[in-house]
Amino acid sequence: MSLPYHVLLTGATGFVGGTTLAAFLEREDYKAGRVKITCLVRGEERAKLIKERLGVDVVVGDLADADVVRKAASEVDVILHTANADHPASGKAMLEGAKQRFDKTGKQTIFIHSSGTGALTDDAKGKFADPKIYQDRDCADIRAVPTTYVHRETDDLIMKASVEGYVRGHVVMPPLIYGRGRGPYSRTSVQIPALIRAALRLKQSIHVGPGLSIWNGVHVEDLVSLYFLLLDDALSGARKAPTGLECFYLCATDTYEWRELAAEIGKRVHAKGAIPTAEARPLKPEEVQDALGAWSDFAYGSNSRSAAGKAYDLGWKPKHPSGSNGLFDSIDKEYDAVIEEGKDEAPKVHIDEMNRALGS
């Protein structure tokens, strides 16, 4: 690949994409002038700030602007898509741009897509822990999830394009993402801040149903480090990372029951004097909409269990590995972020993901 190699980054104003951009600017290849970064940014004001403050190129456009997205994708060597895992139209436009580039030059585009283990959830409503743990050294069970479900339509498009061969696709599937972001705008994730805000609003930490369901977590910096591990592998002359039908990568480091997370939030927020009790309780039906939103069963009551395999095979070394208590230890900083942003802010939701989860 000729230098500098050209990267299209989506989601740079978001939590994950902003942290990815910050980390990219610290890479030695970027500082040595071997990388050109273009960010797809919605809105002139934000685009101007990113260009002037961070010194990267920008394309102003929304994911719904198919012509803009397609053209941007046709001009780059690498697509790092962190903006929205449930916007298949933009994924299709990016792939069309990559196909145009391939047909013209014969060059395969590296496509790293941030999906999520929301694709692996059930409808437990906190009532039970499912023993099923998804693996990624054989992705058959992941591929078997219907493409009508959360995240799966875009994931499947990228997988099929990888099989066809005009992109080298890697679909990264993080679970709950925690930690403070480092981007120019949004620096908090969704789930833990929402649970903290619910505890402050209701004066007590809560969980959906009995809270028996199990999820995993990963620190945002460890997630970003996996993106770069896959990028460096794809740029190397000795590629080891599977693509095609085996393009899916899990990256769980933490494991928790929802009631355990609620108890830890209760303990830590109570210790700050912010709520009158450390004890957690089930969320009442009449509290759901105001506390967590309509997708509470999906986002806070389901099972979604996964085990990283291929990432470790490639040499992934998360700074917050299993057993480090990174998820629970992050709650204090997440609380501080909630106070900075405003404790009365409505809980964040990923609208397209929520709608897909609710079947609407």
Secondary structure, DSSP 4 states (H G I P E B T S, - for coil): --SSEEEEEE-TTSHHHHHHHHHHTTSHHHHTT-EEEEEEESSHHHHHHHHHHH--EEEE--TT-HHHHHHHHHT-SEEEE-S-TT-HHHHHHHHHHHHHHHHHH-PPEEEEEE--GGGG----TTS------B-SSSTHHHHTS-TTSTTHHHHHHHHHHHHHTSEEEEEEE--EEES---SSS----SHHHHHHHHHHHHTS-EESTT---EEEEEEHHHHHHHHHHHHHHHHSSS--S--GGG-EEE---EEEEHHHHHHHHHHHHHHTTSSS----EEPPGGGHHHHT-TTHHHHHHS---B---HHHHTT---SS-TTS-HHHHTHHHHHHHHHHH-TTSPPP--HHHHHHHHT-
